């Protein structure tokens, strides 16, 4: 299953030792899901983590090494720009990535994204909804 993870969910996985965001990242690390990324998404992940206190080359280096291994990751070039989320246009990058990468789900904690519910073939779920549906399919 291919997923796009919004920044709030991704960053939450670093801050919580349990909970749905951490479970999602653990699924990725175990190779049970594939994360779809774009340059814009990775840049936002890193910038927010830096603002939240993840500092130094060691911390960022570990994350970059994990991303650079490209294991269970699809990098999508998102040249086509959408204008779907008027209230927060920066969230369009998650939908753009999902469409280009042919993702199954966007996992989000952002109301503006969740209000879409679905775009083209991509469902938009909260972390808890995703974990519940993923567990039911297993």
TAFEN-V280229 format. One record per residue. N is the residue number from 1. RES is the residue in one letter. PHI is phi in whole degrees, -180 to 180 (* if undefined). BURIAL is b if it has 16 or more other ideal C-beta (glycine too) atoms within 10 Angstrom, else e. Layout:
# TAFEN-V280229
((N & RES & PHI & BURIAL) (N & RES & PHI & BURIAL))
This chain:
# TAFEN-V280229
((1 & X & * & e) (2 & X & -103 & b) (3 & X & -132 & b) (4 & X & -112 & b) (5 & X & -113 & b) (6 & X & -70 & b) (7 & X & -63 & b) (8 & X & -60 & e) (9 & X & -68 & b) (10 & X & -61 & b) (11 & X & -66 & b) (12 & X & -59 & b) (13 & X & -66 & b) (14 & X & -81 & b) (15 & X & -92 & e) (16 & X & -108 & e) (17 & X & -89 & e) (18 & X & -143 & e) (19 & X & 104 & e) (20 & X & -60 & b) (21 & X & -58 & b) (22 & X & -65 & b) (23 & X & -62 & b) (24 & X & -66 & b) (25 & X & -64 & b) (26 & X & -63 & e) (27 & X & -60 & b) (28 & X & -64 & b) (29 & X & -62 & e) (30 & X & -85 & e) (31 & X & 80 & e) (32 & X & -87 & e) (33 & X & -135 & b) (34 & X & -113 & b) (35 & X & -95 & b) (36 & X & -100 & b) (37 & X & -132 & b) (38 & X & -128 & b) (39 & X & -58 & e) (40 & X & -62 & e) (41 & X & -68 & b) (42 & X & -61 & b) (43 & X & -60 & e) (44 & X & -66 & b) (45 & X & -53 & b) (46 & X & -66 & b) (47 & X & -61 & e) (48 & X & -69 & e) (49 & X & -61 & b) (50 & X & -64 & e) (51 & X & -65 & e) (52 & X & -82 & e) (53 & X & 115 & e) (54 & X & -73 & b) (55 & X & -127 & e) (56 & X & 84 & e) (57 & X & -65 & e) (58 & X & -65 & e) (59 & X & -66 & e) (60 & X & -66 & e) (61 & X & -59 & e) (62 & X & -63 & e) (63 & X & -66 & b) (64 & X & -63 & e) (65 & X & -62 & e) (66 & X & -60 & e) (67 & X & -69 & b) (68 & X & -69 & e) (69 & X & -66 & e) (70 & X & 57 & e) (71 & X & -86 & e) (72 & X & 61 & e) (73 & X & -133 & b) (74 & X & -118 & b) (75 & X & -97 & b) (76 & X & -113 & b) (77 & X & -88 & e) (78 & X & -110 & b) (79 & X & -76 & e) (80 & X & -79 & e) (81 & X & -100 & e) (82 & X & -99 & e) (83 & X & -132 & e) (84 & X & -102 & e) (85 & X & -105 & b) (86 & X & -62 & e) (87 & X & -68 & e) (88 & X & -152 & e) (89 & X & -57 & e) (90 & X & -63 & e) (91 & X & -77 & b) (92 & X & -58 & b) (93 & X & -60 & b) (94 & X & -71 & b) (95 & X & -69 & b) (96 & X & -57 & b) (97 & X & -62 & b) (98 & X & -61 & b) (99 & X & -67 & b) (100 & X & -64 & b) (101 & X & -84 & b) (102 & X & 58 & e) (103 & X & -71 & b) (104 & X & -87 & b) (105 & X & -146 & b) (106 & X & -105 & b) (107 & X & -101 & b) (108 & X & -141 & b) (109 & X & -115 & b) (110 & X & -95 & b) (111 & X & -54 & e) (112 & X & -62 & b) (113 & X & -72 & b) (114 & X & -61 & e) (115 & X & -63 & e) (116 & X & -67 & b) (117 & X & 67 & e) (118 & X & -162 & e) (119 & X & -138 & b) (120 & X & 53 & e) (121 & X & -97 & e) (122 & X & -104 & b) (123 & X & -83 & b) (124 & X & -120 & b) (125 & X & -127 & b) (126 & X & -73 & b) (127 & X & -56 & b) (128 & X & -65 & e) (129 & X & -60 & b) (130 & X & -63 & b) (131 & X & -59 & b) (132 & X & -62 & e) (133 & X & -67 & e) (134 & X & -63 & b) (135 & X & -64 & e) (136 & X & -67 & e) (137 & X & -80 & e) (138 & X & -71 & e))
